[in-house]
Amino acid sequence: MNRRVAMHQTVFTIPNTFAGLPVFGPFGLLLGLWIVASIALVVWLVRRQGWSADTIGYLPTLLVGAAAIAFLLPKLADENGVAIRGYGVMLLVAVSSAVALSMYRAKQFGVDPEIILSLAFWLFVAGIVGARLFYVIEYWEERFKKPSLWETVEAVLNIPGGGLVVYGSLIGGGLALVVFVWRYKLPGLALADLIAPGLALGMAIGRIGCFFTGCCYGGVCDLPWAVTFPAESPPLYTPPYLQQLHNGQLFGVVFDASVKTGGDEGPPVIRRVYADSPAEKMGLAKGEKITSIDGKPVRTIAEAREGLYDALVARERVAIATDAQTQARFLDLSDRPARSRPVHPAQLYSAIDATLLCLFLLAYSPYRRRDGELAALMCTIHPISRFLLEMIRTDEAGVLNTGLSIGQTVSLIILAGAIVFTFYLWSRPRGLAWPAGAAS
């Protein structure tokens, strides 16, 4: 028995006006609140540490935030306002939880927790940029290549709508960590160990945001805990539904698209027909080859999928002929499936995996003998589990003609680096810059 997922992409909407005053734009209330909060932050920093380079370092981000509120948010607003997505909310919860855990650990090690606050600011900005950039590069053709430059910019900056890659955030955050350590002359390996469990916790909570959005989903399965996603979460199709729509699975057929048969350019031979599907009701059977759809010749799997997709989207009557029955069979598709076929809740698998990793790192922390051990463990365990979890996901295509997804490819690179890093740690003498219990 699979679970029906009610999408929570939109948590609430910020209205365009409040008490008759505009909320967005150069003269909106939101920009005014941002300016007041920014001035308060700068005043607090100046009183705490003076007009230092660290204080000045906050200014570019505050200015970029102001520009985004003044000029970008109005472009994202519709007649109701700006929708705040569940993904964005969970991202905020993830960051807050990671920072809170890291600050708690800093107190345990006798480290000033305000260092974590400063580092969190750096990591948050660099991590978001890296995660979004990774996602944009991966899905450029499908989701971000728009007719105009402004439409492309809007799509790229629409982060609350979903679309961040963990590895991108790790790469961006890692670079920011290196710069932060160099800038403030801190023990880098000890700092990496301090924040590692918090990063794992943040990944766990962030994956729940993926579940709300429907991205990072798994393949079709019939397990008791499989989930189905609705057709639409306005204004978009949910990702699993859209992929199944493209692949013909909602119609109820699976084609033989193996490498041996030529992949998507091979003949459209039906490998499987789902029970109680439109295809089964139509009388299609395993082994038949589709020869035409609505009178248009079909020669490849790609052409068959395109024809079925067009028919399902238009919700019209479709005529299909096969080599087993040349006379076309008709089916009324006005009653299009309302939900996707059951899929693995891969997002929740990833959340559980990251939670267990966080708990393991916390449990191992007292037994460290060298700085960097927790970071090495994280960079060893996470790529392995990520590689395995990617095997049940169907939202990422293979890269570099390897059959491996980009996530699996990066996992292997990080794992290789982690192995080298571990050997390096073993060559170092034992000792900790911040021994546990230093605060006492």
Secondary structure as UniProt FT lines:
FT   STRAND          3..4
FT   STRAND          10..14
FT   STRAND          17..18
FT   TURN            19..20
FT   STRAND          21..22
FT   TURN            26..27
FT   HELIX           29..49
FT   HELIX           53..67
FT   HELIX           68..72
FT   HELIX           73..76
FT   STRAND          82..85
FT   HELIX           86..108
FT   TURN            109..110
FT   HELIX           113..138
FT   HELIX           140..144
FT   HELIX           149..157
FT   HELIX           159..161
FT   HELIX           166..184
FT   HELIX           188..213
FT   TURN            224..225
FT   STRAND          227..228
FT   STRAND          232..233
FT   TURN            234..235
FT   STRAND          236..237
FT   HELIX           239..247
FT   TURN            248..252
FT   STRAND          253..255
FT   HELIX           259..261
FT   HELIX           263..265
FT   STRAND          269..273
FT   TURN            275..276
FT   HELIX           278..282
FT   TURN            286..287
FT   STRAND          289..293
FT   TURN            294..295
FT   STRAND          296..297
FT   HELIX           301..314
FT   STRAND          317..322
FT   STRAND          329..332
FT   HELIX           346..364
FT   HELIX           365..367
FT   TURN            371..372
FT   HELIX           373..390
FT   TURN            391..392
FT   TURN            400..401
FT   HELIX           406..426
FT   TURN            436..439
//
